[in-house]
Amino acid sequence: MAKRVITVGHSPDPDDAFMFYALAHSKIDTGDLEFRHELQDIETLNRRALKGELEVTAVSIHAYAQLHDKYALLPSGCSMGDRYGPMVVARAPLSIADLSQARIAVPGTMTTAFLALRLLLPGGFSYEVMPFDKILDAVAVGQDSDPVRPGTRGDFEAGLIIHEGQLTFGNQGLKLVVDLGVWWQEKTGLPLPLGGNVVRRDLGPETMKRISRLLKESIRYALAHRQDALSYALQYARDMDRALADQFVGMYVNDWTLDYGERGRAAVKKLLDEGYRAGIIPNPVEVEFVE
């Protein structure tokens, strides 16, 4: 019998690779469903989800505000910043107040990192979008794209970093301005929900529930076979050795990832409510999970 193909989008970083290891390598029985994986940066996945292109995909929680008509959140697969999260880094020491006058490289306007930065700096700031894996270099040494000024330093005073840059920015002599996960926890008492996995509603309730169960099984399998899953994830671990990659995976694949739980669900609602109150998210968002 021909299998039904489910296309899954996720980021080319070690935590997502770790999470999807069992599905990508047929380690669990998926029945008549076949999962095909497409790896792209999170901002690209956010924008593809706006068009409903993927049956299952990782998205930013910020982006979910514009997607909830097409997709429901899966209860497993979240990336939760529990007293850590996206960071703003700079070459020179800066205060949070300085950031409103700085030019900041950001990884995308639909990312949760960008939403959190806008909540931190309600008066606005100057920014430019660039691929997340180029931001550290852009801040450390500037952009080399201008032939009149090759090697120019200082095009960006600061950068908003996500993924493994949170652990490696010091290697380039950059300095932490603010950890948005810490700031959010101090402000709300809740963790910062960064990303989640969503499933397209038109698949129907039964298929949505099966996909939800299989994703949770995949995460459980990876956690139970950590070294094998980590070996697979290492191919996406830019500038990280095995120990550092293991640390990064542990930050974002853990008990939160198996299930948001009550506190995680409250954190999602709080973040989206705050975004709406600040005028960043245009409409109130009804958060709906596949149960």
C-alpha positions, 0 to 999 in steps of 0.5 A: 500500500502506498504511504501518505507523504507528510512533508516536515520543515525544520531548521538545520540546527542540532536541536531540531535535527536531534528531535527529528532523528527517529523520524528521519532514520525510520527508528519508529513505526510510522504506519502508512505515513512517510515523513520527508524532511525539508531543512530551512532557516526558521524565517523561511519556514515561517513564511512558507507556513503563511502559505500553508506549504508544509503539512508539519513545520517548525515555526516561531511562536511569534509567527503562529499569531498569523498562522493559527487559522491554517495550523494548530500547535503540536503539544510536543517539539517546543523550544523553550528558553527557561532563563535563557534565550535569544541574545543581543550582542555587540562589539563594544559594551552597550546598555539596553538604552543604547540599543534604541540608537544602534543598528541591529542585525536581526534573523527575521521579523517573524521570529520570536526573538524579534518580537521579544526585542520589540517588547524590550524596546517599545520606542523602536530601533534600526535593524536589518534582516540577514541570515541567522548564521551571518549575524555574528560575523556581521557584528564582529567584522562588518559587511564586506559587500561594499567594494568601495569600503572592503573590510569596513568595520562597524556596519552593525553595532549589535546583533540579535542572535539565535541558535548556537550563536548563544554559546559561541558569540564570545569566540569572536570577542563579542559582548552580551548586552541582554539575554531576552530569555532572562529579561522575559523571565524577570518581567513575567515569571515565565519561560520564553516560548521561542518555537514550536511545531505545527500541523496543518488543520486540513489533514483532519483531526485523526491524522493530526493526532497521529502526527502528534503522537509520532513526533512525541515518540521521536523526541522520546527515542532521541532522548533515550538514544542520546549519543546516536541522535547527537551524532546525527545532529552534529552535522548541523552543529556549526562551530561546536564540538560534541560537548558544546553541541550536547549542551545546546541540545540539552537547552532546547530538547528536554521536558519542555519539548516533550510537552509544554505543560500548563506553564508552557501553555501559559507562557505562549498565551502571555507572550502573544497577549503581550505582543497584541497589547503592544500593537505588534500582533494585530489581533488577539490569538486563540492558542489551540493545541492538538490534544 
